[in-house]
Every structure is written in C-alpha cells, then in structure tokens.
C-alpha cells in the first residue's frame, strides 16, 4: 500500500468514525426512559366477590362462607368450574405491579377506555368500597389489555391471561365449554 493511500484511509476513518458514533447510531445517545411501575391492588384480606360485566352479560361469584371455594350467584342455574373462579381471584390477589402507560385522562380513547369493553368489580374482604377495573383495547402485541381503576387517570397494562379467564367464564355461562360445548 502506498503512503498516499494509507493517509487517505486514515483520514477517511477519522471522518467516518465520529459520524458513525454520533449520527448513524442515535441509540447510543438516547437513554431509555424507565417505565413507571405501581402496585395494582391492596388486598390484604383477599377477595370476597368478583363481578364481571361485558356488554349486557354479567357473572357474579363470591367466596363461600367456609373460605374453601366460590359459588356462582349470577346468572343463576349456570356453572363455572371452581378452579377457573379461583384462578381469576388468585391472579388479581397476586397482582403486584403494573406498567403505567399514561396518566393523562385525555388518552382514554387512544387505549379503548372511553367506551370500555368490560368491567370487573372486586369486593375486597378488608375494604368497604368495591374496586372497579375497566378494560380497553389490547396492546399491539396482544400480550396485555389496557385498563384503569375507577375514575383514576392512570392507564396501565394487565396481562392477557386476565382477559382470557374472563372469556372462559362467559363461555362456561353460555354453555360453550365443558359437556355442553
């Protein structure tokens, strides 16, 4: 290699390396913003009852007095398996933290919460007031749904398994699961 070519390539590297580092790779300069995490529910005594509403359909069940299961109160005469009712209650009782995606009340429509797709009402053992959770649209990856509690402006993500359990409950009530399917 001639000295002229060596000088040319050295100068080229000296020019392109800063360009590559500062211009072509902006990810190196942008620090990722941490997502806000927050505790979802404070249910030290557990859940006494759960009411699910989707359109004009409603499922309501409560913990049995002995605490060893749940009984379906509404709709009367229908069946939902104990393990499904317990799984939903356990999922809600075990919800430790959620990702908050917005705290702006004007963002409700963007996440499907201006006209929620469903509602879940929790009757906690230790608190007097029921807790309303409204469900909006699925996130783009379909791994979670957008939700909010009551009139709170905070919009957060809940795992898709919560929506899945609710769908299964409505299917059991409609007779689309089990022996009647």
Secondary structure as UniProt FT lines:
FT   HELIX           3..19
FT   HELIX           20..24
FT   HELIX           26..28
FT   STRAND          36..38
FT   TURN            44..45
FT   STRAND          47..54
FT   TURN            55..56
FT   STRAND          57..63
FT   TURN            65..66
FT   STRAND          70..74
FT   TURN            76..77
FT   HELIX           82..93
FT   STRAND          98..102
FT   HELIX           105..107
FT   HELIX           109..111
FT   TURN            114..115
FT   STRAND          118..124
FT   STRAND          131..138
FT   TURN            140..141
FT   STRAND          144..149
FT   TURN            150..151
FT   STRAND          155..159
FT   HELIX           160..174
FT   HELIX           178..180
//
